[in-house]
Structures are given as structure tokens and as C-alpha cells.
Amino acid sequence: MNDKYHETVLVEEVVNALHIEKGKKYIDATLGNAGHTLEILGKGGQVLGIEIDPKMLTIAEKRLEKEVVDKKNYKLVQGSFTDIDKIAHGSKWEKVKGILFDFGVTNLHLKDSERGFSFGNSEAPLDMRMDPETQGVKGSDLLNLLREDQLRELFEITLDPGSAKWITGRILHSREAKPIEKVGDLVEICQGLRSSKTGLNEATLPFLAVRIAVNSELTNIKETLPKAFDLLEKGGRLVVISFHSKEDVLVKNFFKEKIASGAHAITFRPVTAGGAELEANKRSRSAKMRVLEK
């Protein structure tokens, strides 16, 4: 694996699901470092790439400049996928053939030792914002300011109620002594946490819950899927990759709603990574892809 780029998941499955036609327009609503976009372009599609993280957008721009011959076939925009409708209309990218969402963070985020996405650097600020320019609230702000009931609700996104109650109590006790500011502060709070998921570092699920809250990830999914569906032309496909159960439930429920109104399910159960990909990329273990046709 090339550490310079994020290991894109389910590439072949995404390309097949989008059923790419030469000259047709597609939206990669979670551009990342353009792994999926490169494949769509390679099949002759035109891509509007949307990326909220300015650092990631710069990586994608440089990669595409280096690897793509015809620059007219893609356009990149920094912004939130919750604004997919405005960005598409502003880019004259309406009625598209396919839209892709690949939720979650990249391994490049997790390897960034200064932004607090992972617990590798205990001295890093507990930030977790995808775009510090437009997002005001950091992970540390949530842990220091939320009420007890709000903290429990936050952690119940990834933890069972008992574990959420336990870690909430630890946070309330810890912040009385001193503010929670660094990655190491939360790692220390997590010591002794019991989780129903075996084999995970005890800090993994609490960190995930804070990241989801900082970036309003679940709210954003609920907001963007209807907008994306409206942008599809008849026969266009919506391809969504999720990485944890709360995301997948939102996607599944939205698809059910649209199927009841006449859309077609292309996948009747989520598509997951095959053996070779699982061996090469551990992150792919959690990936679930669902596909809907308008």
C-alpha cells in the first residue's frame, strides 16, 4: 500500500455499481484523495468531486493533475456534501448518472498526528474537525461543555448504554480537575472501559463517537441523501458505502423509503469486501455498500 494515498475501498464494486457510461456526469460526494474518481474517469465518466477537508482536496488535486490527461472531465470543489444540491447546480452538474458517498475518514486522517483523529499522539489537540475554517466546535469543546445527558447520548452512538454511562462519569470527574484538551486526556479517561466489541483498543469507540459528533456525521447523512437522489436522472444510481451500523441503518431506511415510491434496489443486501481486499486493507472489513437506482 502506498502511504501517500488513502487505500480506497470496494473500487471494482463501486465502478460496476455505477454502471459508468462514457461522457456521462457523476458526482463523487466524498472525494478523499480521488481513488474512486480516478476509476470513474478511467471508464470515460465526467466527475464533480466534493471534499470538505482542504488538506485532502489538495492531495486529490495534485494526484489528478499527475494521473489524468484530460482536465476537462473533472471539477473539484471544497465544501460539505450536505450542500451537494447547491454545488451541483453551481457547477452545472444537474441530472447526473451516478452519485457516490464513501462515508467515514481516510487512513490519511488517522495518520495525521496533529488533528486528534486517532490516539497515536497523546500530545495532539483533541480537535477532529474535517475543516477547521468552517467548523467551530472541537472534540475537546464537546467533552468540556456538554451536560451529563448530552454526553451519554453522544457516546451511545458507538457504545452500549452502560459503557456510555461509565465513560460519561469519568469525563465529568476528569474535567472538574482540569479541562480535557489533548488526545492523551481522553485516552486516559478510556482506560478500563469495557466494550461488547472484542479486539478493539478501549479508546477506539469513544474516539469514533466524538468524531461523529464533531462533524455531525449522522445528521449530515440524513440531510444529504434526499438531495442526492433528486439530482439523479432516471436510471441514475446512488452508491453509498458506510462503515458503522448507525450509518448503515440511515442508508437502509432511506433506500426502503425510496423503493416504496418506485426506485429499484440494485443490492438486496450490502456488498462487502472480498478476501483479497480484506487481506490488503483492514479498513475494508467494516465497509458496506448499498446501491439504489432511480
C-alpha positions as CSV (number, residue, x, y, z in Angstrom):
1,M,0.0,0.0,0.0
2,N,1.2,3.5,-0.9
3,D,1.2,5.5,2.4
4,K,0.9,8.7,0.3
5,Y,-2.6,7.9,-0.6
6,H,-5.6,6.5,1.2
7,E,-6.4,2.9,0.3
8,T,-9.8,3.2,-1.5
9,V,-12.3,0.5,-0.6
10,L,-14.5,-1.5,-2.9
11,V,-13.1,0.1,-6.0
12,E,-14.2,-2.6,-8.5
13,E,-17.6,-2.9,-6.8
14,V,-18.2,0.8,-7.0
15,V,-17.3,1.0,-10.7
16,N,-19.6,-1.9,-11.5
17,A,-22.4,-0.4,-9.4
18,L,-22.3,3.0,-11.0
19,H,-22.6,1.3,-14.5
20,I,-20.4,4.1,-16.0
21,E,-21.2,5.4,-19.4
22,K,-18.7,7.4,-21.4
23,G,-19.4,11.2,-21.3
24,K,-22.0,10.9,-18.6
25,K,-21.8,13.0,-15.4
26,Y,-21.1,11.6,-12.0
27,I,-20.6,13.1,-8.5
28,D,-18.0,11.8,-6.0
29,A,-19.5,13.4,-3.0
30,T,-16.7,12.3,-0.7
31,L,-13.7,12.8,-2.9
32,G,-10.9,12.0,-0.4
33,N,-7.7,11.6,-2.3
34,A,-9.7,10.8,-5.5
35,G,-9.3,7.0,-5.6
36,H,-12.8,6.3,-6.8
37,T,-12.8,9.4,-9.1
38,L,-9.7,8.1,-10.9
39,E,-11.5,4.9,-11.7
40,I,-14.7,6.7,-12.9
41,L,-12.6,9.0,-15.1
42,G,-10.7,5.9,-16.5
43,K,-14.0,4.5,-17.6
44,G,-14.9,7.6,-19.5
45,G,-17.2,9.3,-17.0
46,Q,-17.0,13.0,-16.0
47,V,-16.7,13.7,-12.3
48,L,-17.7,16.5,-9.9
49,G,-15.6,15.8,-6.8
50,I,-16.7,17.3,-3.4
51,E,-14.4,17.3,-0.4
52,I,-14.8,19.2,2.9
53,D,-11.2,18.8,4.1
54,P,-8.9,21.4,2.4
55,K,-5.8,19.2,3.1
56,M,-7.4,16.2,1.4
57,L,-8.6,18.3,-1.5
58,T,-5.0,19.5,-2.2
59,I,-3.8,15.9,-2.2
60,A,-6.6,15.0,-4.7
61,E,-5.9,17.9,-6.9
62,K,-2.2,17.0,-7.2
63,R,-3.0,13.4,-7.8
64,L,-5.4,14.1,-10.6
65,E,-3.1,16.6,-12.2
66,K,-0.5,14.0,-12.3
67,E,-2.5,11.0,-13.4
68,V,-5.4,12.4,-15.6
69,V,-4.7,13.6,-19.2
70,D,-8.0,15.4,-19.9
71,K,-8.6,18.0,-17.2
72,K,-11.9,19.0,-18.7
73,N,-13.5,15.8,-17.5
74,Y,-13.5,16.7,-13.8
75,K,-14.1,19.6,-11.5
76,L,-13.2,19.7,-7.8
77,V,-15.0,21.8,-5.1
78,Q,-14.2,22.3,-1.5
79,G,-17.4,22.0,0.5
80,S,-19.7,19.8,2.5
81,F,-21.7,17.1,0.8
82,T,-24.7,18.5,2.6
83,D,-24.6,21.2,0.0
84,I,-24.5,18.8,-2.9
85,D,-27.5,20.3,-4.5
86,K,-26.1,23.9,-4.4
87,I,-22.6,22.7,-5.5
88,A,-24.1,20.7,-8.4
89,H,-26.3,23.5,-9.6
90,G,-23.5,26.0,-9.3
91,S,-21.2,23.7,-11.3
92,K,-23.9,22.9,-14.0
93,W,-23.8,19.3,-12.9
94,E,-27.5,18.6,-12.7
95,K,-29.3,15.3,-13.6
96,V,-26.3,13.1,-13.2
97,K,-25.9,9.4,-14.0
98,G,-24.5,8.4,-10.6
99,I,-23.5,9.7,-7.2
100,L,-21.1,8.1,-4.8
101,F,-20.8,8.5,-1.0
102,D,-17.9,6.9,0.9
103,F,-18.5,7.9,4.5
104,G,-16.0,8.0,7.4
105,V,-12.4,9.2,7.5
106,T,-9.4,8.1,5.5
107,N,-6.3,6.4,6.7
108,L,-4.5,9.7,6.0
109,H,-6.7,11.4,8.6
110,L,-5.8,8.6,11.1
111,K,-2.1,9.0,10.3
112,D,-2.3,12.8,10.8
113,S,-0.7,13.1,14.2
114,E,-1.8,16.8,14.8
115,R,-5.6,16.7,14.4
116,G,-6.7,14.2,17.0
117,F,-8.5,11.7,14.8
118,S,-6.5,8.8,16.3
119,F,-4.9,8.3,19.6
120,G,-1.3,7.8,18.3
121,N,0.0,11.2,19.5
122,S,-1.1,11.8,23.1
123,E,0.0,15.5,22.9
124,A,-2.1,16.4,19.9
125,P,-5.1,18.7,20.5
126,L,-8.4,16.8,20.6
127,D,-9.7,18.6,17.6
128,M,-11.2,16.1,15.0
129,R,-12.7,18.8,12.7
130,M,-12.6,18.0,9.0
131,D,-12.5,21.7,8.1
132,P,-11.2,23.9,10.9
133,E,-12.0,27.0,8.8
134,T,-15.8,26.5,8.8
135,Q,-16.3,24.3,11.9
136,G,-16.1,26.0,15.2
137,V,-16.6,23.2,17.7
138,K,-13.7,20.8,18.5
139,G,-13.8,17.4,20.3
140,S,-12.4,19.0,23.4
141,D,-15.2,21.6,23.4
142,L,-17.9,18.9,23.5
143,L,-16.3,17.0,26.3
144,N,-15.8,20.1,28.5
145,L,-19.1,21.7,27.8
146,L,-21.9,19.1,27.3
147,R,-24.3,18.2,30.1
148,E,-24.3,14.7,31.5
149,D,-27.3,13.6,29.5
150,Q,-25.8,15.1,26.3
151,L,-22.5,13.2,26.9
152,R,-24.4,9.9,27.4
153,E,-26.3,10.4,24.2
154,L,-23.1,11.2,22.3
155,F,-21.4,8.0,23.5
156,E,-24.4,5.8,22.9
157,I,-23.8,6.3,19.2
158,T,-21.0,3.7,19.5
159,L,-21.2,2.3,23.0
160,D,-23.9,0.3,24.9
161,P,-25.8,2.4,27.5
162,G,-23.8,1.0,30.4
163,S,-20.5,1.8,28.8
164,A,-21.7,5.3,27.8
165,K,-22.8,6.0,31.4
166,W,-19.4,4.8,32.7
167,I,-17.3,7.0,30.4
168,T,-19.6,10.0,30.9
169,G,-19.0,9.7,34.7
170,R,-15.2,9.6,34.1
171,I,-15.4,12.6,31.9
172,L,-17.4,14.6,34.4
173,H,-15.0,13.7,37.1
174,S,-11.9,14.4,35.0
175,R,-13.0,17.8,33.7
176,E,-13.6,19.0,37.3
177,A,-9.9,18.6,38.0
178,K,-8.7,20.1,34.7
179,P,-10.0,20.8,31.1
180,I,-9.9,17.9,28.7
181,E,-7.7,19.2,25.9
182,K,-5.4,16.6,24.4
183,V,-5.7,13.2,22.8
184,G,-3.9,11.7,25.8
185,D,-6.5,13.1,28.2
186,L,-9.3,11.1,26.5
187,V,-7.1,8.0,26.2
188,E,-6.5,8.1,29.9
189,I,-10.2,8.5,30.6
190,C,-11.0,5.4,28.5
191,Q,-8.7,3.2,30.5
192,G,-10.7,0.3,31.9
193,L,-13.7,0.8,29.6
194,R,-15.4,-2.5,28.8
195,S,-16.9,-2.9,25.4
196,S,-19.1,-5.5,23.7
197,K,-16.7,-5.5,20.7
198,T,-13.7,-7.6,21.3
199,G,-10.3,-7.0,19.8
200,L,-10.6,-3.2,19.8
201,N,-8.5,-0.7,21.7
202,E,-10.6,0.6,24.6
203,A,-10.3,4.1,23.2
204,T,-11.5,3.3,19.6
205,L,-15.3,3.5,20.1
206,P,-15.2,6.6,22.3
207,F,-13.0,8.4,19.8
208,L,-15.3,7.4,17.0
209,A,-18.3,8.8,18.9
210,V,-16.6,12.1,19.5
211,R,-15.6,12.4,15.8
212,I,-19.1,11.6,14.6
213,A,-20.5,14.3,16.9
214,V,-17.9,17.0,16.0
215,N,-18.6,16.5,12.3
216,S,-22.4,15.9,12.6
217,E,-21.9,12.8,10.5
218,L,-25.2,11.1,11.1
219,T,-27.2,14.3,10.8
220,N,-25.4,15.1,7.5
221,I,-26.2,11.7,6.0
222,K,-29.9,12.2,6.7
223,E,-29.7,15.6,5.2
224,T,-27.8,14.8,2.0
225,L,-29.3,11.6,0.7
226,P,-32.6,13.1,-0.4
227,K,-30.8,15.9,-2.1
228,A,-28.5,13.5,-3.9
229,F,-31.4,11.3,-5.1
230,D,-33.1,14.4,-6.6
231,L,-30.0,15.1,-8.7
232,L,-30.1,11.7,-10.4
233,E,-31.6,11.3,-13.8
234,K,-34.0,8.5,-14.4
235,G,-31.9,5.3,-14.3
236,G,-29.2,7.0,-12.3
237,R,-27.7,5.2,-9.4
238,L,-26.9,6.2,-5.8
239,V,-24.0,4.2,-4.4
240,V,-23.3,4.5,-0.6
241,I,-20.5,3.0,1.4
242,S,-20.9,3.1,5.2
243,F,-18.6,1.9,7.9
244,H,-20.6,1.5,11.1
245,S,-24.1,0.3,11.9
246,K,-25.7,3.7,12.7
247,E,-24.7,5.0,9.2
248,D,-25.9,1.8,7.5
249,V,-29.3,2.0,9.2
250,L,-29.8,5.5,7.9
251,V,-28.9,4.4,4.4
252,K,-31.1,1.3,4.6
253,N,-34.1,3.2,5.8
254,F,-33.7,5.9,3.1
255,F,-33.5,3.2,0.4
256,K,-36.6,1.5,1.8
257,E,-38.5,4.7,1.6
258,K,-37.5,5.4,-2.0
259,I,-38.1,1.8,-3.1
260,A,-41.6,2.1,-1.7
261,S,-42.0,5.1,-4.0
262,G,-40.8,3.3,-7.1
263,A,-37.0,3.2,-7.0
264,H,-35.2,-0.1,-7.7
265,A,-32.8,-1.8,-5.3
266,I,-29.7,-3.0,-7.1
267,T,-28.3,-4.6,-3.9
268,F,-30.7,-6.6,-1.7
269,R,-28.1,-7.0,1.0
270,P,-24.9,-4.9,1.5
271,V,-21.9,-5.6,-0.7
272,T,-18.7,-6.3,1.3
273,A,-15.1,-6.6,0.5
274,G,-13.7,-9.9,-0.9
275,G,-10.9,-12.0,0.6
276,A,-8.0,-10.3,-1.3
277,E,-9.1,-6.8,-0.3
278,L,-9.7,-7.8,3.3
279,E,-6.2,-9.1,3.4
280,A,-4.7,-6.0,1.8
281,N,-6.7,-3.3,3.6
282,K,-8.0,-3.9,7.2
283,R,-10.3,-0.8,6.9
284,S,-12.4,-2.6,4.3
285,R,-13.7,-5.1,6.9
286,S,-16.3,-2.6,8.0
287,A,-17.3,-1.3,4.6
288,K,-20.9,-2.0,3.4
289,M,-22.1,-0.8,0.0
290,R,-25.7,-0.3,-0.9
291,V,-27.0,0.7,-4.4
292,L,-30.3,2.3,-5.5
293,E,-31.5,3.1,-9.0
294,K,-33.9,5.9,-9.7
